[in-house]
Structure formats: C-alpha cells, structure tokens
C-alpha cells in the first residue's frame, strides 16, 4: 500500500490527510497504547508544523525544501529488487557480525544472516518484536524520544511501520557486533520513516553498527527515530555510518536514556547526503554514568550536514565527552549545535564538548554553537569551537622532509580526523572508514 503526497497543498496537510485516509488500516497499532500514540502524535504534528528557519534550532537548515517534494509514502510491505550481489559491496570486510538488512526501512530476512545469538538476546524487526514481545516493546517504545517539541519525531510516531529491534537481557555479553545495513532501493521518490528500539539491560554489553546506503538515484527522504535504553552497569557502543549519496536527505533522531553506572557511546560518520540532520539526545538518569558523543563529517559538493546534540545531566557524579569534527570542501555546509545541560542538584559533573572544523574552500561554510546550561555549582564543564584552514607551516615542514604537497595535505587531514577515528573500536569498521576517508582526501588534491 502506498500514498502519493499531494503537492497542491501544504506539506503538513499532505501528511495529515494521508494519516486520516490510512488510520485504522495500514496505520493500525499493535495494541491500544501504540494506536493512541499515533493519534496524539499526528495531532501534535499538526500543531507544530514542519520546522522552518524561524526556529532557532533550525536557523541554518532549511529542511522544508527537501520535504516539499512529490514523495510516495509507503504504508505496507513492498517488494524491492535487492539481491545478495547488491549488498555484497556494502558489507564490512572481515567483520564477523550478526547481520540484519533493512530495505526501505523494513527487515529483509532473505538478505539477513543473524546467526546464533546468546541466550535471551533478540534481534529482529520492530514489527515482529511487537508481536513476540509486546510487553517489552510497550515498556520502552515512545519513552525516550519525545514528540511534544519535535515535529518530525511526532510525524515518525504517527506513521511508523517497522524498523530494527535489539534486546540484550541482564548480564549478557554479545561478543560479535550487531550489524544493521539500511538500504534504500526504489525507482520512486520515497519518504521513509523507520523506527528503531535498542534495549540493553543491567550489566549487559553490546555493540551495534548501522550503515546507510542508497541503491537509487531517486530523491529520498528518511525520517528515522531511534530509542536507546542502557540499564544499570550496562554498556552499549553504537556506530552510524551515513553514505546514501547526493539525492538522499534525512533527519536521524536518536534518544537514549542511561541508568546508574552505565556507559553509552554514539559515533557518527557522515560521507554524503543532500541535507542531513542528526539529533542526538542522551539523558544520564543515574549517578556515575559515562556518556560519549563523537561525530565526523567529510563534506563535499553542496551537501549540508547539521549535527544537534543535547547531553542532559539530571543526576550527580557523571561525566560526558563530546567531540565533533568537520572537513569541508567545495560548497559544503556544516552546522553544529551542542548543548550540555546540568540540572539543579546534579553536582560533580565533568562534561567536555568540542567542535573543530577545517574549511578547504572559500565557498564552504560552518555554523557552530556549543552551549552550556548549568544549574549546579560543583561541576567541571568546558566547551569550545575552532574553525580554520590547513596549517601551511606544518605542510611546509612535511614537504621539507621529502613529502609531496599532495601527500602532505592528505596526511594533515587524516591526522585531524584521527581523534574521532580512534574511537571506532570495531577494527574492520575503522579500517574501512579510514580507507574511504583517505580516498576522499586523495580526490581533493588530484
């Protein structure tokens, strides 16, 4: 089942009309609670509307220009001609992992290879989890990604069909990475809205790797919402590689909650996209939490990448570390807006936030706004941002040691990225990303 979004009316009205037509059929809920969430979410979306540049949080990103297109909204299972040979080049060489392939936001079991999981661990589609583990899904679904102030989260909540699901029970260690390969494949311009839910319970340890690719030149927009829960003394290392190509736009919202003495690390590398907006929010809802946010954007052509983060310290004795870096070439644009929030009574917080950018051309642009909002007095919090061109003195030094100018510049850019790359603790993934960056930089100076 599909719905063509009417281009003769406002974008907001297109989605509201599509919801009214399909509610109770393709948009039925797995239970009364989720069905009610859909109705509440579309009502809130109608009140908020699609974000515009008049909003401070969207000041530098015109998301409406890529939403206001004649997309098709798929509201049911659709066959896409994706074969093993199509995904083979997209896999990570030598990475032994539990593999799940999603095509247009839905799990494709024929392309997946989950293998043997530890006892009690669940890796499946969200739709299947809703049938097999309804109580578990209802306990966490919609609890961390708040749609009251986020219009696109509300839109996702109203229209969600499927996505990825991970459950790791208490005390369980998943040795191999859980790998989700997200593939877009269609001859039509699609508007996709996958929803992911990852639950790592007390004392459990897991690594999740997500990669996004497109097998089409059609215009696509993906509005993703991912919710993450990390229980007491749990540890989740979470990776996202974005490389969908110049015709793909997306808003990727990730909302996580941590409990006492847990560790959650999220690392995002962006290689391509027409307009990409990443929202990452972490709530450290327990003492002695460690939270890490790392991001790297390699910009080229006219791509626009906007990273918004919010680190909420609502309990004492926690620490967070945040580092985002950009290398911008051609007429690419990056935005970074990161806020560290320390609530009243959350003492002994150690929070670090930094954004660094290298601009290679006069047409590339960076807008950066690191923020601290602190309501406690016993804290160590710092934030900063640097923007500049390559250090010509350092390049001269490398050339004086026998390197060509091209090689010197590539090495300088690689060294700039290394602080983020070394956080990619899955060796085959780090090697692949490093090779891709090296190739990209080599093309800059040919």
C-alpha positions, -999 to +999 in steps of 0.1 A: +000+000+000+013+034-009+001+070-006+012+098-030+016+130-011-005+157-028+018+186-039-011+210-043-014+216-005+010+224+023+034+197+033+018+194+067-016+190+053-004+162+029+008+141+059-023+148+080-046+138+050-025+107+045-029+098+081-067+103+081-071+081+050-049+052+063-056+054+100-072+021+112-059+002+082-022+004+073-017+026+104-033+003+130-014-002+162-002-035+177-020-025+208-043+003+221-014+022+236+006+025+204-026+033+184-033+061+208+003+073+205-003+076+167-033+098+172-016+120+198+015+123+176-004+134+144-023+160+165+009+174+179+025+174+144-005+194+131+002+220+159+040+222+154+042+220+116+074+213+097+103+232+112+113+265+094+144+287+097+124+310+120+131+284+148+164+289+165+172+252+164+166+251+126+181+285+118+207+272+094+190+242+080+161+246+055+146+211+059+113+222+042+130+225+008+136+187+007+104+177+024+083+198-001+086+172-029+062+147-045+072+117-025+055+084-022+047+073+013+049+035+015+024+022+041+028-015+037+052-042+027+066-037-008+090-059-027+122-043-038+146-060-062+176-061-039+198-092-043+228-105-024+251-092-051+237-057-045+246-057-008+279-075-010+299-044-018+282-026+012+293-051+038+323-045+061+351-068+051+363-092+078+337-080+103+321-111+119+287-098+129+250-107+134+237-091+102+203-077+096+194-060+063+166-034+061+153-024+027+133+008+027+130+006+064+118-030+066+138-061+076+145-084+047+151-118+062+163-133+029+193-109+029+200-111+067+223-135+085+217-131+122+234-164+131+234-178+167+227-153+194+234-156+231+205-170+252+177-145+256+190-119+231+165-107+205+175-092+171+145-087+148+123-062+131+104-039+154+071-051+139+080-087+148+091-077+183+057-061+188+041-094+182+065-117+200+074-094+229+046-069+233+052-061+269+089-054+264+082-031+234+055-013+252+077-007+283+103+012+262+086+023+230+079+061+229+095+066+263+128+084+253+120+102+220+097+130+230+075+143+202+060+172+222+086+196+209+099+177+178+076+178+148+095+152+128+096+128+158+058+133+160+055+125+123+075+094+127+055+082+157+022+087+137+034+068+106+060+042+118+056+008+101+088-011+110+125-008+119+152-025+139+149-041+174+175-053+198+171-067+233+200-078+254+189-093+288+206-085+321+242-098+325+245-109+288+276-101+267+271-101+229+306-108+216+301-100+180+287-067+167+251-065+157+251-050+122+222-033+106+226-024+069+200+001+059+194+001+021+172+024+001+160+009-032+132+023-054+125+039-088+101+063-070+109+092-048+102+078-013+095+093+021+105+066+047+100+066+084+118+037+102+118+033+139+144+016+160+144+004+196+176-009+213+173-022+249+205-032+268+195-043+303+215-042+336+251-054+333+247-063+296+273-054+269+267-049+232+280-031+201+256-020+173+268-009+139+245+008+115+253+017+079+231+036+055+233+033+017+212+040-013+209+019-044+188+045-063+193+080-078+157+089-069+151+116-044+145+101-010+138+114+025+143+092+056+128+104+089+144+080+114+138+078+151+159+056+173+153+050+210+180+035+233+179+022+268+210+012+287+204-003+322+224-001+353+261-011+347+252-017+311+275-008+282+264+000+246+288+011+218+268+025+189+280+034+154+263+051+125+279+054+090+259+077+067+266+074+029+233+075+010+245+097-018+237+132-031+200+125-038+192+113-003+181+136+026+174+125+062+166+135+097+180+110+121+169+114+157+185+093+184+173+095+220+190+075+248+184+070+285+211+056+308+208+042+343+233+042+371+269+033+364+263+027+327+282+036+296+267+047+263+288+058+233+274+070+200+297+077+170+285+091+137+305+094+104+288+113+075+301+109+040+272+121+018+237+133+016+218+163+002+205+175+036+214+155+067+202+165+102+213+144+131+196+149+165+213+131+194+199+134+230+213+115+259+197+116+294+221+103+322+193+093+346+216+077+372+248+085+390+282+075+377+271+074+341+296+078+313+283+093+280+303+098+248+293+115+216+316+116+186+310+128+151+329+132+119+317+149+086+336+148+054+318+174+033+320+178-004+300+193-033+268+210-019+260+186+009+245+201+041+251+183+074+236+196+107+245+179+140+224+188+170+232+173+204+218+176+239+236+160+269+212+160+299+229+155+333+200+150+357+218+130+383+251+138+402+286+122+397+285+117+359+308+126+330+303+132+293+327+136+264+317+152+231+338+158+200+326+166+165+349+174+136+343+185+100+364+187+069+345+208+044+353+210+007+336+227-023+304+244-013+295+220+015+280+233+047+280+220+083+261+230+114+270+221+150+247+230+179+256+211+211+241+217+245+253+203+278+225+207+304+232+202+341+201+203+363+199+217+397+214+193+423+234+174+397+267+181+414+302+167+405+296+167+367+326+165+344+315+175+309+336+182+279+324+195+245+344+205+214+337+212+177+366+216+153+364+223+116+388+226+086+374+247+057+392+239+024+375+264+001+360+299+003+326+285-005+324+260+023+306+272+055+304+262+091+279+274+117+288+263+152+272+270+186+284+249+216+264+257+247+265+250+285+234+254+306+243+247+342+222+249+374+248+234+398+279+248+413+303+218+418+310+210+382+338+210+357+324+218+323+341+232+292+331+238+256+348+253+226+350+255+188+377+261+163+375+269+126+403+274+101+422+264+071+451+239+069+483+249+087+506+260+058+537+260+081+530+223+090+526+215+053+559+233+046+576+212+073+563+179+059+574+190+024+609+198+037+611+162+048+606+149+013+568+146+010+549+160-020+524+188-013+495+164-022+508+138+003+514+164+030+479+178+028+463+143+029+484+134+060+474+166+077+437+160+071+440+123+082+457+135+114+429+159+120+403+131+118+423+106+138+409+117+172+375+106+161+386+076+141+404+061+170+371+059+188+358+034+163+366+003+183+355-022+158+387-027+139+373-037+104+349-008+105+376+016+115+398+003+087+370+007+061+361+042+072+398+052+073+404+039+038+373+057+025+385+090+041+419+086+026+404+080-008+381+111-005+410+133+005+431+120-023+404+131-047+405+166-032+441+172-043+443+154-077 
